[in-house]
Amino acid sequence: MSTKPVESADTNDLVITRVLRAPVAALWRAWTEPDLLKEWWCPKPWTTEVRAFDLRPGGAFHTFMQGPDGGTSDNPGCFLEVVPQARIVFTSMLTAGWRPNTPWLGFTADIAMSKEGEGSRYIARVMHPDVATRDRHEQLGFFDGWNTCITQLDEFALTLGRA
């Protein structure tokens, strides 16, 4: 498991690379079925409401998260690329139909998954428009938060079986 940025083509990226126990098919289901996505999407005890989920380039991807203390995080976005069983790219910089967005934290996430041994190689590359935004995301707890969610994804996907 990588807990610090790895060498990348762009210094504006934050990258996590892990080998997960769950197979790609189960990870894909957990990622692409909204009722399953909400089970692992944000660090517990926070909860997720999937407000829009149109899994295609230009389709809406909107989650709303709520913490036990009443804190919230509203995250409208857009899918950019969907390669079944391999890759999902989404951004907070656009909303459905390629409409420009001015998010509180702008980024594009490229999630790749591939078979590795009995499990899966999982790579989350999160690209930011500039170093300041990347640094802000990292200071907000990117590595702890995203790694917690990836662990939750792996544990949840394992319950979906090896189909």
C-alpha positions as CSV (number, residue, x, y, z in Angstrom):
1,M,0.0,0.0,0.0
2,S,1.3,3.4,-0.9
3,T,0.7,6.0,1.8
4,K,2.6,8.9,0.2
5,P,2.6,10.3,-3.3
6,V,4.3,8.1,-5.8
7,E,6.3,9.4,-8.8
8,S,3.8,10.6,-11.4
9,A,3.9,12.3,-14.7
10,D,2.4,15.4,-13.1
11,T,3.3,17.0,-9.7
12,N,-0.4,18.0,-9.3
13,D,-1.4,14.4,-8.8
14,L,-2.0,12.5,-5.6
15,V,-1.8,8.7,-6.2
16,I,-2.7,5.6,-4.2
17,T,-1.8,2.2,-5.5
18,R,-2.9,-0.9,-3.6
19,V,-3.5,-4.6,-4.2
20,L,-6.9,-5.5,-2.9
21,R,-8.3,-8.9,-2.0
22,A,-11.6,-8.5,-3.9
23,P,-11.7,-9.5,-7.5
24,V,-12.3,-6.9,-10.2
25,A,-15.9,-8.0,-10.9
26,A,-16.9,-7.4,-7.3
27,L,-15.1,-4.0,-7.2
28,W,-16.8,-3.0,-10.4
29,R,-20.2,-3.9,-9.0
30,A,-19.5,-1.9,-5.8
31,W,-18.4,1.1,-7.9
32,T,-21.2,1.0,-10.5
33,E,-24.4,0.1,-8.6
34,P,-25.5,3.2,-6.6
35,D,-27.1,1.1,-3.9
36,L,-23.8,-0.6,-3.4
37,L,-21.6,2.6,-3.8
38,K,-23.3,4.3,-0.8
39,E,-22.2,1.4,1.4
40,W,-18.4,2.2,1.2
41,W,-18.1,5.7,-0.5
42,C,-17.1,7.8,2.6
43,P,-15.3,7.0,5.8
44,K,-17.7,5.6,8.4
45,P,-19.5,6.8,10.4
46,W,-20.3,9.3,7.7
47,T,-23.1,8.2,5.3
48,T,-23.6,8.7,1.5
49,E,-26.7,9.6,-0.4
50,V,-26.3,9.0,-4.2
51,R,-28.3,11.9,-5.7
52,A,-27.4,11.2,-9.4
53,F,-25.6,8.4,-11.1
54,D,-25.6,8.2,-14.9
55,L,-22.6,5.9,-15.7
56,R,-21.6,7.2,-19.1
57,P,-19.3,10.0,-20.3
58,G,-21.1,13.2,-19.6
59,G,-23.4,11.6,-17.1
60,A,-24.1,13.0,-13.7
61,F,-22.2,11.6,-10.6
62,H,-23.5,13.4,-7.5
63,T,-22.9,12.2,-4.0
64,F,-24.0,13.9,-0.7
65,M,-22.2,12.9,2.5
66,Q,-23.3,13.6,6.0
67,G,-21.4,13.1,9.3
68,P,-22.7,12.1,12.7
69,D,-22.0,15.6,14.0
70,G,-24.2,17.2,11.2
71,G,-21.3,18.1,8.9
72,T,-22.1,17.7,5.2
73,S,-20.2,17.5,1.9
74,D,-22.2,18.0,-1.4
75,N,-20.3,16.7,-4.4
76,P,-21.8,17.2,-7.8
77,G,-19.7,15.9,-10.7
78,C,-19.6,14.2,-14.0
79,F,-18.3,10.9,-15.4
80,L,-15.7,11.4,-18.1
81,E,-14.8,7.9,-19.1
82,V,-16.1,4.4,-18.3
83,V,-14.3,1.3,-19.4
84,P,-16.2,-1.7,-18.0
85,Q,-14.3,-3.8,-15.4
86,A,-11.2,-1.6,-15.8
87,R,-11.5,2.2,-15.4
88,I,-13.8,5.0,-14.2
89,V,-12.8,8.7,-14.6
90,F,-14.9,11.4,-12.9
91,T,-14.5,15.0,-12.1
92,S,-15.8,17.7,-9.8
93,M,-14.9,20.3,-12.5
94,L,-18.0,19.5,-14.6
95,T,-21.6,18.4,-13.9
96,A,-24.0,16.4,-16.1
97,G,-23.9,17.3,-19.8
98,W,-20.4,18.7,-19.5
99,R,-21.6,21.8,-17.7
100,P,-18.8,23.8,-16.0
101,N,-18.7,23.7,-12.2
102,T,-16.9,25.7,-9.6
103,P,-16.4,23.1,-6.9
104,W,-15.0,23.8,-3.4
105,L,-12.2,21.4,-4.3
106,G,-11.6,20.8,-8.0
107,F,-10.1,17.5,-9.2
108,T,-10.4,14.7,-11.6
109,A,-10.1,11.1,-10.4
110,D,-8.9,8.3,-12.6
111,I,-9.7,4.9,-10.9
112,A,-8.1,1.9,-12.6
113,M,-8.5,-1.8,-11.6
114,S,-7.0,-4.9,-13.0
115,K,-6.6,-8.5,-12.0
116,E,-3.6,-9.3,-9.8
117,G,-3.2,-12.7,-8.4
118,E,-6.4,-13.7,-6.6
119,G,-7.3,-10.0,-6.1
120,S,-7.0,-6.7,-7.9
121,R,-4.5,-3.9,-8.5
122,Y,-6.3,-0.7,-7.7
123,I,-4.9,2.7,-8.6
124,A,-6.6,6.0,-7.7
125,R,-4.9,9.0,-9.5
126,V,-6.4,12.3,-8.4
127,M,-5.4,15.2,-10.6
128,H,-5.7,18.8,-9.5
129,P,-5.5,22.0,-11.5
130,D,-2.5,23.3,-9.6
131,V,-0.1,22.5,-6.8
132,A,-2.0,24.7,-4.3
133,T,-5.2,22.7,-4.8
134,R,-3.3,19.4,-4.6
135,D,-1.6,20.5,-1.4
136,R,-5.0,21.6,0.1
137,H,-6.5,18.2,-0.8
138,E,-3.6,16.4,0.9
139,Q,-3.8,18.6,4.0
140,L,-7.5,17.9,4.2
141,G,-6.5,14.2,4.8
142,F,-6.5,12.8,1.3
143,F,-4.4,9.7,2.0
144,D,-6.1,8.8,5.3
145,G,-9.6,9.4,3.9
146,W,-9.2,7.8,0.5
147,N,-7.3,4.8,2.0
148,T,-10.1,4.3,4.5
149,C,-12.6,4.3,1.7
150,I,-10.5,1.9,-0.4
151,T,-10.3,-0.5,2.6
152,Q,-14.1,-0.2,3.0
153,L,-14.5,-0.9,-0.7
154,D,-12.3,-4.0,-0.5
155,E,-14.1,-5.4,2.6
156,F,-17.5,-4.7,1.1
157,A,-16.7,-6.0,-2.3
158,L,-15.5,-9.3,-0.7
159,T,-19.1,-9.7,0.6
160,L,-20.3,-9.6,-3.0
161,G,-18.5,-12.9,-3.7
162,R,-16.1,-13.9,-6.4
163,A,-18.6,-13.9,-9.3
